[in-house]
Amino acid sequence: MIRKNVQYWLIKFSMRVARTVQWGDATLGIRISIGIAFFPQDSIDPKVLIQYADNAMYAIKQRGGKEKPLCVP
């Protein structure tokens, strides 16, 4: 249940931050990518938790920000 709630609010937050900005002649798309991992469900090792969250963040980036921000072991 906590995972679903966190995921829901992170997606809502990401949508609120996402926007298009005009910079001179260029149009820039601004998005955020957030990867998360849960202690102790995903791991009890802090280094592993950070790695899982990083993996999730990079998976989101590779899919253009259209991915759920959960742990990717």
C-alpha positions as CSV (number, residue, x, y, z in Angstrom):
1,M,0.0,0.0,0.0
2,I,2.8,2.4,0.8
3,R,4.5,1.7,-2.5
4,K,1.3,2.6,-4.4
5,N,0.8,5.8,-2.4
6,V,4.4,6.9,-2.9
7,Q,4.2,6.1,-6.5
8,Y,1.0,8.0,-7.0
9,W,2.3,11.1,-5.3
10,L,5.6,11.0,-7.2
11,I,3.8,10.7,-10.5
12,K,1.5,13.6,-9.5
13,F,4.6,15.7,-8.5
14,S,6.4,14.8,-11.7
15,M,3.4,15.9,-13.8
16,R,3.2,19.3,-11.9
17,V,6.9,20.0,-12.6
18,A,6.9,19.0,-16.2
19,R,6.6,21.9,-18.6
20,T,7.8,23.4,-21.8
21,V,10.0,26.5,-21.7
22,Q,10.9,28.9,-24.5
23,W,14.6,29.8,-24.3
24,G,15.5,32.2,-27.1
25,D,14.7,30.4,-30.3
26,A,14.7,27.0,-28.5
27,T,11.8,25.1,-26.9
28,L,13.0,23.1,-23.9
29,G,11.0,20.2,-22.3
30,I,11.5,20.0,-18.6
31,R,10.9,16.8,-16.8
32,I,12.2,15.1,-13.7
33,S,13.1,11.4,-13.2
34,I,12.8,10.0,-9.7
35,G,13.8,6.5,-8.8
36,I,12.9,5.0,-5.4
37,A,13.7,1.9,-3.4
38,F,12.2,0.9,-0.1
39,F,13.9,-0.1,3.2
40,P,13.7,-2.9,4.2
41,Q,11.5,-4.4,1.4
42,D,14.0,-3.9,-1.4
43,S,17.2,-4.2,0.7
44,I,18.6,-3.4,4.1
45,D,22.0,-2.4,2.6
46,P,22.1,1.4,1.9
47,K,24.4,1.0,-1.1
48,V,22.0,-1.5,-2.6
49,L,19.1,0.7,-2.0
50,I,20.8,3.6,-3.7
51,Q,21.8,1.4,-6.7
52,Y,18.1,0.2,-7.0
53,A,16.8,3.8,-6.9
54,D,19.5,4.8,-9.5
55,N,18.5,1.9,-11.7
56,A,14.8,3.0,-11.5
57,M,15.7,6.6,-12.3
58,Y,17.8,5.6,-15.4
59,A,15.1,3.2,-16.6
60,I,12.6,6.2,-16.4
61,K,15.1,8.4,-18.4
62,Q,15.5,5.8,-21.1
63,R,11.8,5.6,-21.6
64,G,11.4,9.4,-21.9
65,G,10.0,9.8,-18.4
66,K,7.0,7.6,-18.9
67,E,7.8,4.9,-16.4
68,K,6.7,4.3,-12.8
69,P,9.4,5.4,-10.3
70,L,9.8,2.2,-8.4
71,C,12.7,0.0,-7.6
72,V,14.5,-1.8,-10.4
73,P,16.7,-4.5,-8.8
